[in-house]
Amino acid sequence: MRIPKVFKPKTRRHRKAQPDPDEPEPDEPEPDEPGPMAQVPKLTPHDFALLGLRFDRTQTLRKGAAKAPQMLRKVLPKLETYVYGVDLSASSLEDLGDVNVKSFKELAKQTAVKLASTKKFPIIIGGEHTVSLAAVRALKPDAVVILDAHPDCEASESHDGVTRKIAELVGPENVFLFGARVASAAEDEYLGSSGINVVDSLNKLQWVRGRVYLSIDMDVLDPSIIASVGNPEPMGLSFSEVTQAIKLVAPYLIAADFVEFTPMQDKSAEIHALMAGKLIYSTMAAIVKARQK
């Protein structure tokens, strides 16, 4: 079924807004006020644009992330759209279509063209994690926050080296890695000397400032939540921990991507897709809510 350029999500009847269990504790110390570079315009739910990057040529353990944009588009209109007190059903999510190419060079080129075609907030669906590098090249953020089960710091041109490549672009001191729990010996050595910020406590993300790009590898979540990923790892983050991390950086985001969703070959893939869709909507709502304060 052809996806229209603009679609409106469905919603059920609104329920009374409940206190948000994922809000940070109020007694946490407040960071210093952000400087001019950290200022980002307020958003309404009308300001989002969806872009699919169907690229998975360097996936290793499991392939198929190129199928994610189409699959997640199908589930988004089925989901509850009243999230964190934000009514996303009032929005029209502009669909920029997909980039479907065979080389990273062409991916980077076409991603830049697509992102330059809109002034709306990009919601990017991969694709393998390499697509994040293409988007970062195009958007030139001040900082990049990466939620991932793996550091992706190998000395390679594939998805397992994307964090290292991003660090070369924006500077390692401007890369924040949260949720990593499996690394090779080479990656561990690199992280020890690279200057990349390996975040070991959720609250440390509140110090991130500037124009921030957020990249969420779905394998950061525990496989009991979403097993349809390229490289699943046990002992992952909960849905609540991931959304708390998103909320801490939401006021400074200029774009967000969701990568490495790799559908299983059975009916469980639809359940996993629903969970991934809920994470996308939770992110959108957190961004809107943060900008309206």
Secondary structure, 3 states (H helix, E strand, C coil): CCCCCEECCCCCCCCCCCCCCCCCCCCCCCCCCCCHHHCCCCCCCCCEEEEEECCCCCCCCCCCHHHHHHHHHHHHHHCCCEECCEEHHHCCEEEEEEECCCCHHHHHHHHHHHHHCCCCEEEEEECCCHHHHHHHHHHCCCEEEEECCCCCCCCCCCHHHHHHHHHHHHCHHHEEEECCCCCCHHHHHHHHHHCCEEECCHHHHHHCCCCEEEEEEHHHECCCCCCCECCCCCCCECHHHHHHHHHHHHHHEEEEEEECECCCCCCHHHHHHHHHHHHHHHHHHHHHHHHCC
